[in-house]
């Protein structure tokens, strides 16, 4: 075997990079979404052992909905990509390109076993640029083919070294070194086969290729020789020749190893085949002879794609290739011609022992054996045709083409013409590959390019609709979804897509009609038969989607619950039905039943962080904060970056009021804002925590960040103003309150606080009166605003008006003792002034600010008969100042659910307010420092002041 030169390696690598460099500009499309974006096994938070328990898509192998594709080593490379660049597509595509270059180099070494240097380079160049490989190289999920091919070729090349110079495996008399030379490569081959199989299932087929190589190439048998040898043994004329026994020993080792790998593989999938629908592979559920005729016809279809890759399509399912239901179908001629050609090649190559025959035998084995698992001939697979599964078979095809090129060049004297056509072939294939790679730039470009090739596949119409839906182009998406229902009227998923799109367009009636149509297409339950074997599990989401739609109407909650129960009756292990039903039961004010639903879902999946989160929400509804916090923590144990669990657990700690929780609450809010840097709610709650800890500078910084991200953020603006007020920066609070009232003109607490500042610090009783009157125009029953308006009248020395105002206030709140006392104070003052002959209403132009200024100094000399009244003024002013903090943490308290609203089991989480209606109920009395300041000034009025503050601070 000739050693590869650096020039050859560089040539192949440069050609691969030239054809596929634009794949680095492509995103995650088609199956990449499920395998990369939605696969939790890539995340560092997922235990590494989960890769060996779940399938390629991150679904536990034990679940019936699992695809049963066991490729943990491929997923491990995805995880390494995630560690390097998280979800940046370029790094994933770059590694695929490099792996394809490595396969090309190994394939060149393989070709050197069968072809001369020039011909082997031609075969490798053709393999490097063949357009059929675009899906395997540009599609990130195609890495399974790339990795499996690397180890498949490595296993084969290693096996070729397991022989002595005479092609025997030696004898007992040989030196130990000779035995090592033979058996070490065989052991290493078995190991590499196992690794190839853990990358993709077809890797195990290399054992068959090794057997063909051993019999027909290494040992030089032809089919007549083999038949003659076996015939002699059967007739008893002679025993097995010694060389045959040696060969059998090696083959037995390989076969036993293969059987062990198969047994392990069957155990991994728990002896269950995956569930596919007739939409995935229509022929798989067809009757005889349509099933057999169609599956056999798929062989020449795949052969034609290798020979003429001009019309490539990313999806060949559903109606792409119509069923062959009769032997009279003319397409059967293609099947017959394919088998005749394959048979002739096999017959002539197996009858002769020259090098050309050996080359053809190995090429055929490389075409046929790796394709068997995807051929549908022995067991159904989830596709009709898939271009990426032709990656390894194309190696054999390239060897055949290169061998034919050599024959034309040497035997028939067509060297120049042969080189010309080979150059044209390589160039056109390279250009086609480069252009085809651009199709994988986005899902929209990929599926629209597929529709140019095939318009009879409803799945393609659906996928274009999904791409447009992701761009929020719902009207255009709807047209594609409706076309999918016309192409395939019985496609349940298409009708579900139509329903979901109508819902996004707020056309609930049409959405319900579409869901009802989809539901009518579901097969009915047949007693004694297992439902899941006759329909894809994700189609059961039609019940979830329909229930989610109608439960928006409070009068149809029971109807929605009936749909959830129907889904559960069909599949008792249908986790999403329990999750959605739990949300509904919580809405129906049945928290105990909701908890039971979530606990049942947790029995099915205890590793689902969303379920623990939802259970915590139920605990909050049931007034069980300690249990809620434990369940939030369980969710975070499973997913430390679970954003809603971070936020709401921190909020729960903050609302507890316990200082011991503040550091952890602060840490979780900080983690949350790292995950959601544009969410103002996170910064707002950090500001609230800082206010609790009397860290005013930090609180101001966080509040301003929240307002920057969300101008007009009501609670942040109010609490920032309140922060300034409590820090005796009342004049700084006024611009903030003006901004608050510009966005929320009727904000009651903002108006009260502004009125307080205007009255007590700006001496602007008219502005204060306007604030309180604005409140009363929209809420005439607001006792606090009415009372503070009375204070304004008192400050303006309009005692009769203050008296009438307090009488009206007392009528509104007859049980409030402080109002009664204040009314008595006014009447007493009025009586004293009447006795002294003073006017009860101030003269026009009286200097009220001078009087109000006097009321702020305890040691100023008081006039006879007025001292007590002025002391009461101070009490009233303190009552007007009473401020309450406003919280908005509940604005982010959303329930996170597993997907329900989608055609394929995937969709958006449902939202639920944690404490709806509580937004303005987070209150806080004045700080101890403020109360001590008041004590120093007005010790005699302290008891009554605290009582007034307590009343006015509550909602």
MOWO-V267904 format. One record per residue. RES is the residue in three letters. PHI is phi in whole degrees, -180 to 180 (999 if undefined). NEAR is the number of other ideal C-beta (glycine too) atoms within 12 Angstrom. Layout:
{{RES,PHI,NEAR} {RES,PHI,NEAR}}
This chain:
{{UNK,999,16} {UNK,-69,18} {UNK,-78,11} {UNK,-74,26} {UNK,-91,17} {UNK,-64,12} {UNK,-63,13} {UNK,-66,29} {UNK,-64,24} {UNK,-67,16} {UNK,-61,25} {UNK,-63,37} {UNK,-63,29} {UNK,-64,22} {UNK,-66,33} {UNK,-63,41} {UNK,-63,29} {UNK,-63,24} {UNK,-81,37} {UNK,-122,44} {UNK,-61,27} {UNK,-72,25} {UNK,-67,42} {UNK,-67,27} {UNK,-96,18} {UNK,-89,35} {UNK,-101,29} {UNK,-91,34} {UNK,-132,41} {UNK,56,40} {UNK,-68,34} {UNK,-60,36} {UNK,-61,29} {UNK,-73,32} {UNK,-78,37} {UNK,-114,39} {UNK,-66,29} {UNK,-99,26} {UNK,-94,34} {UNK,-69,33} {UNK,-66,35} {UNK,-79,37} {UNK,-76,28} {UNK,-60,18} {UNK,-72,22} {UNK,-83,27} {UNK,-56,18} {UNK,-63,19} {UNK,-68,12} {UNK,-63,26} {UNK,-62,31} {UNK,-97,21} {UNK,-112,23} {UNK,-111,35} {UNK,-84,36} {UNK,-60,41} {UNK,-101,38} {UNK,89,33} {UNK,-91,34} {UNK,-55,30} {UNK,-61,31} {UNK,-74,20} {UNK,-81,29} {UNK,-67,31} {UNK,-77,35} {UNK,-64,28} {UNK,-76,35} {UNK,66,33} {UNK,-89,38} {UNK,-101,36} {UNK,-138,42} {UNK,-63,31} {UNK,-70,29} {UNK,-66,45} {UNK,-63,41} {UNK,-62,29} {UNK,-68,35} {UNK,-61,44} {UNK,-65,31} {UNK,-65,21} {UNK,-59,32} {UNK,-64,29} {UNK,-64,18} {UNK,-82,18} {UNK,-140,20} {UNK,52,20} {UNK,-109,23} {UNK,-82,21} {UNK,-62,31} {UNK,-58,23} {UNK,-68,25} {UNK,-66,41} {UNK,-67,39} {UNK,-61,29} {UNK,-64,31} {UNK,-61,48} {UNK,-63,39} {UNK,-65,29} {UNK,-67,37} {UNK,-64,47} {UNK,-63,34} {UNK,-65,28} {UNK,-62,42} {UNK,-61,47} {UNK,-66,36} {UNK,-64,35} {UNK,-65,49} {UNK,-62,45} {UNK,-65,35} {UNK,-61,43} {UNK,-64,45} {UNK,-65,30} {UNK,-71,31} {UNK,-119,41} {UNK,-124,36} {UNK,-75,22} {UNK,-59,23} {UNK,-66,24} {UNK,-66,35} {UNK,-66,36} {UNK,-66,35} {UNK,-60,38} {UNK,-62,45} {UNK,-68,42} {UNK,-65,37} {UNK,-63,43} {UNK,-64,49} {UNK,-65,43} {UNK,-107,41} {UNK,-62,45} {UNK,-63,39} {UNK,-64,43} {UNK,-85,50} {UNK,-57,45} {UNK,-64,49} {UNK,-71,44} {UNK,-91,51} {UNK,-81,50} {UNK,-76,45} {UNK,-62,48} {UNK,-66,41} {UNK,-66,47} {UNK,-60,44} {UNK,-59,46} {UNK,-66,44} {UNK,-64,46} {UNK,-65,42} {UNK,-61,42} {UNK,-67,48} {UNK,-59,39} {UNK,-76,39} {UNK,-63,45} {UNK,-66,42} {UNK,-63,32} {UNK,-64,43} {UNK,-66,47} {UNK,-63,31} {UNK,-67,31} {UNK,-62,41} {UNK,-63,30} {UNK,-89,29} {UNK,-88,37} {UNK,-157,28} {UNK,-87,23} {UNK,-66,12} {UNK,-99,17} {UNK,65,23} {UNK,-104,26} {UNK,-100,36} {UNK,91,26} {UNK,-138,17} {UNK,-61,10} {UNK,-80,8} {UNK,-69,19} {UNK,-71,13} {UNK,-60,13} {UNK,-62,12} {UNK,-66,21} {UNK,-66,21} {UNK,-63,19} {UNK,-61,21} {UNK,-87,31} {UNK,-84,26} {UNK,-61,20} {UNK,-61,29} {UNK,-67,33} {UNK,-62,23} {UNK,-66,26} {UNK,-61,39} {UNK,-60,34} {UNK,-63,22} {UNK,-66,36} {UNK,-63,41} {UNK,-62,30} {UNK,-65,30} {UNK,-60,41} {UNK,-68,38} {UNK,-76,33} {UNK,-90,40} {UNK,-162,40} {UNK,-59,40} {UNK,-68,41} {UNK,-59,45} {UNK,-68,40} {UNK,-70,39} {UNK,-63,46} {UNK,-59,40} {UNK,-64,33} {UNK,-65,45} {UNK,-63,44} {UNK,-64,32} {UNK,-61,36} {UNK,-62,41} {UNK,-62,39} {UNK,-77,33} {UNK,-97,36} {UNK,-112,34} {UNK,-65,31} {UNK,-90,31} {UNK,75,23} {UNK,-72,31} {UNK,-111,24} {UNK,-62,22} {UNK,-62,16} {UNK,-62,22} {UNK,-67,24} {UNK,-63,15} {UNK,-64,18} {UNK,-64,26} {UNK,-65,20} {UNK,-63,14} {UNK,-64,17} {UNK,-67,18} {UNK,-66,13} {UNK,-78,11} {UNK,80,9} {UNK,-73,12} {UNK,-157,15} {UNK,-83,14} {UNK,-65,19} {UNK,-61,20} {UNK,-61,17} {UNK,-65,26} {UNK,-68,27} {UNK,-62,19} {UNK,-62,28} {UNK,-64,32} {UNK,-60,24} {UNK,-61,24} {UNK,-66,37} {UNK,-68,28} {UNK,-62,19} {UNK,-60,29} {UNK,-64,36} {UNK,-66,22} {UNK,-62,17} {UNK,-61,31} {UNK,-63,31} {UNK,-62,17} {UNK,-63,20} {UNK,-64,31} {UNK,-64,23} {UNK,-62,15} {UNK,-63,19} {UNK,-63,28} {UNK,-66,19} {UNK,-66,16} {UNK,-63,27} {UNK,-86,26} {UNK,57,19} {UNK,58,13} {UNK,-121,22} {UNK,-84,20} {UNK,-66,33} {UNK,-92,31} {UNK,-119,32} {UNK,-101,34} {UNK,-68,31} {UNK,-76,36} {UNK,-69,34} {UNK,-148,35} {UNK,-56,38} {UNK,-67,40} {UNK,-64,30} {UNK,-109,23} {UNK,-86,22} {UNK,-89,15} {UNK,-71,13} {UNK,-96,21} {UNK,-57,25} {UNK,-60,24} {UNK,-68,23} {UNK,-64,31} {UNK,-69,37} {UNK,-62,33} {UNK,-71,31} {UNK,-69,38} {UNK,-64,40} {UNK,-65,36} {UNK,-66,29} {UNK,-62,33} {UNK,-65,39} {UNK,-61,33} {UNK,-67,27} {UNK,-64,35} {UNK,-69,38} {UNK,-78,25} {UNK,-139,20} {UNK,-83,32} {UNK,-87,19} {UNK,-120,23} {UNK,-103,39} {UNK,-142,40} {UNK,-77,42} {UNK,-145,40} {UNK,-114,38} {UNK,-85,35} {UNK,54,38} {UNK,-93,29} {UNK,-58,35} {UNK,-116,36} {UNK,-59,23} {UNK,-64,28} {UNK,-96,30} {UNK,-103,21} {UNK,-144,14} {UNK,-70,19} {UNK,-85,11} {UNK,-62,21} {UNK,-62,14} {UNK,-67,26} {UNK,-64,24} {UNK,-65,18} {UNK,-65,24} {UNK,-62,29} {UNK,-62,20} {UNK,-64,20} {UNK,-63,27} {UNK,-66,21} {UNK,-65,15} {UNK,-65,22} {UNK,-63,27} {UNK,-65,16} {UNK,-64,16} {UNK,-61,31} {UNK,-66,25} {UNK,-63,20} {UNK,-70,20} {UNK,-74,31} {UNK,-80,28} {UNK,-84,22} {UNK,-122,23} {UNK,-112,24} {UNK,-77,16} {UNK,-63,22} {UNK,-63,27} {UNK,-65,27} {UNK,-63,30} {UNK,-63,39} {UNK,-66,39} {UNK,-61,42} {UNK,-68,42} {UNK,-63,41} {UNK,-65,36} {UNK,-64,41} {UNK,-74,43} {UNK,-78,39} {UNK,-81,35} {UNK,-64,33} {UNK,-67,38} {UNK,-85,37} {UNK,-55,25} {UNK,-61,29} {UNK,-103,37} {UNK,-83,32} {UNK,70,36} {UNK,-75,21} {UNK,-111,12} {UNK,-157,21} {UNK,-72,29} {UNK,-120,32} {UNK,-87,34} {UNK,-152,37} {UNK,-90,40} {UNK,-135,42} {UNK,-137,40} {UNK,-64,41} {UNK,-69,41} {UNK,-75,40} {UNK,-89,43} {UNK,-61,49} {UNK,-73,52} {UNK,-57,43} {UNK,-66,46} {UNK,-62,48} {UNK,-63,40} {UNK,-62,38} {UNK,-65,47} {UNK,-64,41} {UNK,-63,40} {UNK,-64,36} {UNK,-64,40} {UNK,-65,36} {UNK,-65,31} {UNK,-60,35} {UNK,-64,33} {UNK,-62,22} {UNK,-63,23} {UNK,-70,24} {UNK,-92,17} {UNK,-89,14} {UNK,-102,14} {UNK,66,11} {UNK,-110,18} {UNK,-62,18} {UNK,-65,13} {UNK,-64,15} {UNK,-63,26} {UNK,-67,19} {UNK,-63,16} {UNK,-67,20} {UNK,-67,31} {UNK,-63,19} {UNK,-63,14} {UNK,-62,28} {UNK,-65,33} {UNK,-68,20} {UNK,-65,22} {UNK,-65,35} {UNK,-63,29} {UNK,-65,20} {UNK,-62,26} {UNK,-63,40} {UNK,-61,27} {UNK,-68,24} {UNK,-65,41} {UNK,-62,41} {UNK,-63,26} {UNK,-60,35} {UNK,-91,44} {UNK,-63,28} {UNK,-149,27} {UNK,-64,35} {UNK,-64,29} {UNK,-66,27} {UNK,-66,38} {UNK,-79,37} {UNK,-69,28} {UNK,-66,32} {UNK,-68,37} {UNK,-67,32} {UNK,-67,19} {UNK,-90,27} {UNK,-146,29} {UNK,-104,24} {UNK,-102,26} {UNK,-107,37} {UNK,-62,40} {UNK,-63,44} {UNK,-67,40} {UNK,-61,38} {UNK,-62,45} {UNK,-71,42} {UNK,-63,41} {UNK,-59,40} {UNK,-62,39} {UNK,-62,33} {UNK,-69,28} {UNK,-63,35} {UNK,-65,26} {UNK,-92,16} {UNK,63,13} {UNK,-95,20} {UNK,-72,26} {UNK,-64,19} {UNK,-67,23} {UNK,-61,35} {UNK,-60,33} {UNK,-62,22} {UNK,-70,35} {UNK,-65,44} {UNK,-65,30} {UNK,-64,29} {UNK,-62,41} {UNK,-69,31} {UNK,-76,21} {UNK,-68,26} {UNK,-134,32} {UNK,-61,19} {UNK,-99,26} {UNK,-81,39} {UNK,-61,40} {UNK,-61,44} {UNK,-64,43} {UNK,-66,40} {UNK,-64,47} {UNK,-65,49} {UNK,-61,44} {UNK,-62,43} {UNK,-65,44} {UNK,-69,40} {UNK,-59,31} {UNK,-63,32} {UNK,-64,30} {UNK,-91,23} {UNK,61,13} {UNK,-111,20} {UNK,-64,23} {UNK,-62,17} {UNK,-66,24} {UNK,-62,34} {UNK,-63,32} {UNK,-62,21} {UNK,-66,38} {UNK,-65,40} {UNK,-65,26} {UNK,-62,27} {UNK,-61,37} {UNK,-65,32} {UNK,-68,17} {UNK,-84,26} {UNK,-69,33} {UNK,-66,23} {UNK,-77,14} {UNK,-70,18} {UNK,-107,12} {UNK,-55,7} {UNK,89,6} {UNK,-115,13} {UNK,-82,19} {UNK,-62,28} {UNK,-65,27} {UNK,-79,20} {UNK,-116,22} {UNK,-156,37} {UNK,-67,34} {UNK,-57,36} {UNK,-70,39} {UNK,-68,40} {UNK,-66,46} {UNK,-66,46} {UNK,-61,47} {UNK,-68,42} {UNK,-66,50} {UNK,-64,50} {UNK,-66,40} {UNK,-65,40} {UNK,-63,45} {UNK,-72,38} {UNK,-78,32} {UNK,-76,32} {UNK,-66,21} {UNK,-93,17} {UNK,-61,14} {UNK,-81,11} {UNK,-118,22} {UNK,-65,25} {UNK,-65,20} {UNK,-64,23} {UNK,-64,35} {UNK,-62,31} {UNK,-64,21} {UNK,-67,36} {UNK,-61,42} {UNK,-66,26} {UNK,-65,26} {UNK,-62,39} {UNK,-66,30} {UNK,-65,18} {UNK,-75,32} {UNK,-140,35} {UNK,-61,20} {UNK,-102,26} {UNK,-80,37} {UNK,-59,41} {UNK,-62,44} {UNK,-64,42} {UNK,-65,39} {UNK,-63,46} {UNK,-66,47} {UNK,-67,43} {UNK,-60,43} {UNK,-63,45} {UNK,-64,40} {UNK,-63,32} {UNK,-67,37} {UNK,-66,33} {UNK,-83,25} {UNK,62,15} {UNK,-124,22} {UNK,-64,29} {UNK,-64,19} {UNK,-69,26} {UNK,-62,35} {UNK,-61,31} {UNK,-62,20} {UNK,-65,37} {UNK,-68,44} {UNK,-65,24} {UNK,-67,27} {UNK,-65,37} {UNK,-69,31} {UNK,-63,17} {UNK,-84,28} {UNK,-155,28} {UNK,-85,21} {UNK,-100,30} {UNK,-93,31} {UNK,-64,36} {UNK,-63,41} {UNK,-65,41} {UNK,-63,39} {UNK,-63,47} {UNK,-62,50} {UNK,-63,44} {UNK,-64,42} {UNK,-63,48} {UNK,-62,39} {UNK,-59,34} {UNK,-65,37} {UNK,-63,34} {UNK,-91,23} {UNK,60,12} {UNK,-121,21} {UNK,-64,28} {UNK,-66,20} {UNK,-66,23} {UNK,-61,36} {UNK,-65,34} {UNK,-62,20} {UNK,-74,37} {UNK,-59,44} {UNK,-66,30} {UNK,-65,29} {UNK,-61,40} {UNK,-74,32} {UNK,-63,21} {UNK,-78,28} {UNK,-142,30} {UNK,-60,25} {UNK,-110,25} {UNK,-68,37} {UNK,-64,32} {UNK,-70,40} {UNK,-67,43} {UNK,-59,39} {UNK,-65,42} {UNK,-75,47} {UNK,-68,46} {UNK,-64,41} {UNK,-64,44} {UNK,-64,40} {UNK,-63,34} {UNK,-64,37} {UNK,-70,32} {UNK,-65,22} {UNK,77,18} {UNK,-87,17} {UNK,-62,16} {UNK,-66,10} {UNK,-87,26} {UNK,-60,27} {UNK,-60,18} {UNK,-69,25} {UNK,-61,37} {UNK,-63,31} {UNK,-62,21} {UNK,-70,38} {UNK,-64,41} {UNK,-65,25} {UNK,-64,26} {UNK,-63,36} {UNK,-70,30} {UNK,-69,19} {UNK,-76,21} {UNK,-126,24} {UNK,-67,18} {UNK,-103,16} {UNK,-96,28} {UNK,-65,33} {UNK,-62,42} {UNK,-64,41} {UNK,-67,41} {UNK,-59,47} {UNK,-72,49} {UNK,-63,42} {UNK,-65,44} {UNK,-65,42} {UNK,-63,38} {UNK,-64,32} {UNK,-63,38} {UNK,-60,32} {UNK,-91,22} {UNK,58,20} {UNK,-100,21} {UNK,-66,27} {UNK,-64,17} {UNK,-66,24} {UNK,-61,33} {UNK,-62,30} {UNK,-62,22} {UNK,-67,36} {UNK,-63,44} {UNK,-66,30} {UNK,-65,28} {UNK,-63,40} {UNK,-70,31} {UNK,-63,20} {UNK,-75,22} {UNK,-136,25} {UNK,-57,17} {UNK,85,22} {UNK,-63,36} {UNK,-56,36} {UNK,-68,42} {UNK,-67,46} {UNK,-63,40} {UNK,-64,45} {UNK,-70,49} {UNK,-66,44} {UNK,-63,41} {UNK,-65,46} {UNK,-60,40} {UNK,-62,31} {UNK,-63,38} {UNK,-70,34} {UNK,-90,23} {UNK,60,20} {UNK,-116,21} {UNK,-59,28} {UNK,-69,21} {UNK,-71,23} {UNK,-73,35} {UNK,-60,29} {UNK,-62,20} {UNK,-67,36} {UNK,-66,40} {UNK,-62,25} {UNK,-64,27} {UNK,-60,36} {UNK,-76,31} {UNK,-69,18} {UNK,-85,22} {UNK,-132,26} {UNK,-61,21} {UNK,-105,22} {UNK,-68,35} {UNK,-63,34} {UNK,-67,44} {UNK,-64,41} {UNK,-65,38} {UNK,-64,48} {UNK,-66,47} {UNK,-64,48} {UNK,-61,44} {UNK,-62,43} {UNK,-66,37} {UNK,-61,33} {UNK,-75,41} {UNK,-96,37} {UNK,-123,30} {UNK,-102,22} {UNK,55,26} {UNK,-105,25} {UNK,-69,35} {UNK,-66,20} {UNK,-63,26} {UNK,-64,39} {UNK,-61,32} {UNK,-62,22} {UNK,-63,41} {UNK,-70,40} {UNK,-68,26} {UNK,-63,28} {UNK,-61,33} {UNK,-71,31} {UNK,-67,19} {UNK,-93,17} {UNK,-138,21} {UNK,-61,18} {UNK,-94,17} {UNK,-77,28} {UNK,-67,34} {UNK,-64,41} {UNK,-64,41} {UNK,-63,37} {UNK,-63,40} {UNK,-67,49} {UNK,-64,42} {UNK,-61,41} {UNK,-62,48} {UNK,-59,41} {UNK,-60,37} {UNK,-65,46} {UNK,-62,41} {UNK,-81,33} {UNK,64,34} {UNK,-92,29} {UNK,-67,33} {UNK,-60,24} {UNK,-67,25} {UNK,-63,40} {UNK,-63,28} {UNK,-62,23} {UNK,-62,34} {UNK,-68,38} {UNK,-62,25} {UNK,-65,25} {UNK,-64,34} {UNK,-64,27} {UNK,-66,19} {UNK,-73,24} {UNK,-135,24} {UNK,-67,14} {UNK,-94,12} {UNK,-85,26} {UNK,-68,17} {UNK,-65,35} {UNK,-67,36} {UNK,-62,20} {UNK,-66,24} {UNK,-65,40} {UNK,-63,32} {UNK,-65,21} {UNK,-62,33} {UNK,-62,36} {UNK,-64,26} {UNK,-64,21} {UNK,-66,34} {UNK,-62,28} {UNK,-65,18} {UNK,-64,24} {UNK,-69,23} {UNK,-65,17} {UNK,-62,13} {UNK,-81,16} {UNK,78,9} {UNK,-90,22} {UNK,-70,16} {UNK,-81,27} {UNK,-116,19} {UNK,-64,26} {UNK,-68,13} {UNK,-60,11} {UNK,85,7} {UNK,-62,16} {UNK,-86,15} {UNK,-67,25} {UNK,-57,23} {UNK,-62,14} {UNK,-68,25} {UNK,-65,32} {UNK,-65,17} {UNK,-63,24} {UNK,-71,33} {UNK,-96,23} {UNK,-125,15} {UNK,-66,22} {UNK,-94,10} {UNK,-70,18} {UNK,-65,11} {UNK,-100,19} {UNK,-78,16} {UNK,-64,13} {UNK,83,18} {UNK,-115,23} {UNK,-59,20} {UNK,-66,20} {UNK,-63,34} {UNK,-69,33} {UNK,-63,26} {UNK,-67,35} {UNK,-57,38} {UNK,-61,37} {UNK,-64,35} {UNK,-64,44} {UNK,-62,37} {UNK,-62,40} {UNK,-65,41} {UNK,-68,41} {UNK,-76,41} {UNK,-54,41} {UNK,-113,39} {UNK,-127,33} {UNK,-71,39} {UNK,-117,41} {UNK,-105,37} {UNK,-134,36} {UNK,-60,43} {UNK,-67,32} {UNK,-64,31} {UNK,-114,38} {UNK,-83,35} {UNK,-104,30} {UNK,-80,37} {UNK,-102,36} {UNK,-122,38} {UNK,-71,37} {UNK,-60,28} {UNK,-137,44} {UNK,-96,35} {UNK,-161,35} {UNK,-78,42} {UNK,-122,35} {UNK,85,30} {UNK,-113,28} {UNK,178,30} {UNK,-97,20} {UNK,-73,28} {UNK,-90,34} {UNK,-104,21} {UNK,-148,32} {UNK,-68,23} {UNK,-73,38} {UNK,-143,27} {UNK,-57,19} {UNK,88,10} {UNK,-99,22} {UNK,-56,26} {UNK,-100,28} {UNK,-106,22} {UNK,-90,31} {UNK,-113,26} {UNK,-149,29} {UNK,-73,25} {UNK,-61,30} {UNK,-69,24} {UNK,-61,14} {UNK,-61,15} {UNK,-63,25} {UNK,-65,25} {UNK,-65,14} {UNK,-63,20} {UNK,-68,31} {UNK,-60,20} {UNK,-62,15} {UNK,-86,24} {UNK,-138,29} {UNK,-61,17} {UNK,-67,18} {UNK,-101,30} {UNK,-59,22} {UNK,-60,17} {UNK,-69,26} {UNK,-60,35} {UNK,-62,25} {UNK,-65,23} {UNK,-63,36} {UNK,-61,33} {UNK,-61,23} {UNK,-68,27} {UNK,-75,38} {UNK,-81,29} {UNK,-91,19} {UNK,-103,21}}
